[in-house]
Amino acid sequence: MTSVIARRLVVAVALVVLAATAACGGGGDGGPTPPGPTETEENGTPTSEETEVTSDEETDGEIFLGSDAEEASASDVELPPTQVGEPTQGEVDIKPSAQGLPSGLQNFSITIDGEEVETVDPCLGEIPPDGCTLIFRYTPTRPGSYSGELTLTLDDGSTITAAVYGEATEAPTSDTDSTTLEPPTDEPTTDEPTTDEPPTDEPPTEEPPTPFEEETPVPGT
């Protein structure tokens, strides 16, 4: 009877151990590995956390041509600083509608301080889906800040305006420019004639001999 009870206790203990092992997931190196974060793809597009990609190329301003759901907008165009007489280049991103609506740039004008600005790439015509970059160049003629306006005319006749501004510094002057060097003037030298007087041989002046005083004869005594 005692041996039967002992066998039952051994079986019970073994069942408890097996249950505890199953609850811990096997407990050894051979146990199942907890699932980690996996990346799945839908239609070839990863659904994991996306990495933000930024472009290394920075422009001076951006103009959005608008869509049915969003009005057109334009940021200010800040030109890089430059010196008087040195050109500076402005680059403006033209962004079309994200809905794929046809949008074209019919015309544009850029004036700074009342003068037309030179255009490098006008970006006219149909705007591609990824946009285009309008490039222009301006050469300031005076130091200080300047301002102007960029106006785009779209195919439907609507216009978009963006402010343009920048600053120019005075061109540095070298020491040679600030100091006027006068060429040396060779003044003619006047040679004054020298009067060389011939030596005069003056005859020596001889003083006449002093006459001897004659003694007065003394009468005989």
C-alpha positions in Angstrom: 0.0 0.0 0.0 2.8 2.4 0.8 4.6 1.7 -2.5 1.4 2.5 -4.4 1.1 5.9 -2.6 4.7 6.7 -3.3 4.3 5.9 -7.0 1.3 8.2 -7.2 3.2 11.0 -5.5 6.1 10.6 -8.1 3.6 10.7 -11.0 1.9 13.9 -9.5 5.3 15.6 -9.1 6.3 14.7 -12.7 3.0 16.2 -14.0 3.6 19.4 -12.1 7.1 19.7 -13.5 5.9 19.1 -17.1 3.1 21.7 -16.7 5.6 24.3 -15.3 8.0 23.6 -18.2 5.2 24.0 -20.8 4.1 27.3 -19.2 7.7 28.7 -19.4 8.0 28.0 -23.1 10.5 25.2 -22.9 12.9 27.2 -20.8 16.1 26.3 -22.6 18.0 27.2 -25.8 15.7 24.9 -27.7 12.6 26.9 -26.7 10.7 29.0 -29.1 12.0 32.5 -29.8 9.6 35.4 -29.1 8.6 37.0 -32.4 10.4 40.3 -33.2 9.3 43.2 -35.4 9.1 42.0 -39.0 8.6 44.1 -42.1 5.9 43.1 -44.4 5.3 44.4 -47.9 2.0 45.2 -49.6 2.2 45.6 -53.3 5.9 45.9 -53.1 5.8 48.8 -50.6 7.3 48.3 -47.1 4.8 48.9 -44.3 7.4 49.3 -41.6 8.4 52.7 -40.2 9.4 54.9 -43.1 12.6 56.8 -43.1 12.3 60.5 -43.8 14.3 61.5 -46.8 15.4 65.1 -47.2 17.0 66.6 -50.3 20.4 68.1 -50.0 19.5 70.8 -52.5 17.9 73.8 -50.9 16.2 76.5 -52.9 15.5 80.1 -52.0 11.7 79.9 -52.1 8.7 77.7 -53.1 5.5 78.3 -55.0 2.5 75.9 -55.0 0.2 76.2 -57.9 -2.9 75.1 -56.0 -5.5 72.4 -56.4 -9.2 71.9 -56.0 -8.8 71.3 -52.3 -6.0 73.9 -51.6 -5.4 77.4 -52.8 -2.2 78.5 -54.4 0.5 79.8 -52.1 4.0 81.3 -52.3 6.8 81.8 -49.8 9.1 84.7 -49.7 12.2 84.4 -51.9 15.4 85.3 -50.0 18.4 85.7 -52.2 21.9 84.7 -51.0 24.0 87.7 -49.8 26.4 89.2 -52.2 28.6 92.2 -52.8 27.9 95.2 -55.0 28.6 94.4 -58.6 28.6 90.6 -57.9 25.6 88.6 -59.2 23.5 86.4 -56.9 21.3 83.6 -58.1 17.8 82.8 -56.9 16.1 79.4 -57.3 12.4 78.9 -56.7 10.6 75.5 -56.7 7.4 75.4 -58.7 5.1 72.7 -57.2 2.1 71.5 -59.3 -1.1 70.1 -57.9 -0.7 66.8 -56.0 -3.9 65.6 -57.6 -2.3 65.4 -61.0 -4.4 68.3 -62.4 -2.9 69.9 -65.5 -1.1 73.1 -64.6 1.1 75.3 -66.8 3.1 78.4 -66.4 2.2 80.9 -69.1 4.4 83.8 -68.1 6.2 85.4 -65.2 8.0 88.6 -64.3 10.7 89.5 -61.7 11.4 93.1 -60.8 13.8 94.3 -58.1 14.0 98.0 -57.2 11.9 98.6 -60.3 14.3 96.9 -62.7 13.7 93.7 -64.7 15.9 90.7 -63.6 17.8 88.4 -65.8 16.3 84.9 -66.2 18.4 81.7 -66.4 15.7 79.0 -66.5 12.1 80.3 -67.0 10.4 77.0 -66.3 7.6 77.9 -68.7 4.9 75.6 -70.1 3.5 72.5 -68.6 4.8 71.8 -65.2 5.9 68.1 -64.7 4.5 66.1 -61.8 7.7 66.5 -59.8 7.8 70.2 -60.4 10.5 72.4 -61.8 12.9 75.1 -60.6 12.7 78.7 -61.8 16.2 80.3 -61.8 17.1 84.0 -62.1 20.1 86.2 -61.5 20.4 89.7 -60.0 23.4 92.0 -59.7 23.0 94.7 -57.0 24.3 98.2 -57.8 24.3 99.7 -54.4 25.0 98.4 -50.8 22.2 97.7 -48.4 18.9 95.8 -48.6 16.8 95.5 -51.7 13.4 94.1 -52.5 11.2 93.2 -55.4 8.4 90.9 -56.6 8.0 87.7 -58.5 4.7 87.3 -60.4 3.6 84.0 -62.1 0.8 83.9 -64.6 -0.9 80.5 -65.0 -2.6 79.1 -68.1 -6.1 79.9 -66.6 -5.1 83.6 -66.3 -4.7 83.5 -62.5 -1.6 85.0 -60.9 0.6 84.1 -58.0 2.9 86.7 -56.4 5.9 86.2 -54.1 8.1 88.8 -52.4 11.8 88.8 -53.3 14.5 90.4 -51.1 18.1 90.3 -50.2 21.1 92.4 -49.1 24.4 93.5 -50.7 27.5 94.7 -49.0 30.1 97.2 -50.2 32.9 95.6 -52.2 36.2 95.7 -50.2 38.8 98.1 -51.4 42.5 97.3 -51.3 45.2 99.6 -49.9 46.4 100.5 -53.4 43.0 101.7 -54.4 42.5 103.9 -51.3 46.0 105.5 -51.5 46.8 107.6 -54.6 50.4 107.0 -55.6 51.8 109.9 -57.5 54.6 109.2 -59.9 57.9 110.7 -58.9 58.6 114.0 -60.7 62.2 114.4 -61.9 62.9 118.1 -61.3 65.7 119.4 -63.5 68.8 120.3 -61.5 70.3 123.7 -62.2 74.1 123.7 -62.1 75.1 127.0 -60.7 78.4 128.2 -62.3 81.3 128.3 -59.9 83.5 131.3 -60.1 87.0 130.2 -59.8 89.1 133.2 -59.2 92.7 132.9 -60.5 95.2 133.1 -57.7 96.8 136.5 -57.4 100.5 136.5 -56.7 100.9 139.6 -54.5 104.5 140.7 -54.2 105.7 140.6 -50.7 105.7 144.0 -49.1 109.1 144.7 -47.6 109.3 147.3 -45.0 112.1 149.7 -45.5 115.0 149.4 -43.0 114.8 151.7 -40.1 117.6 154.3 -40.5 120.1 154.3 -37.7 120.0 157.2 -35.5 123.1 159.3 -35.8 124.7 160.1 -32.6 125.1 163.7 -31.9 128.8 164.4 -31.4 129.5 165.6 -28.0 131.7 168.6 -27.9 135.0 167.9 -26.4 135.4 168.7 -22.9 
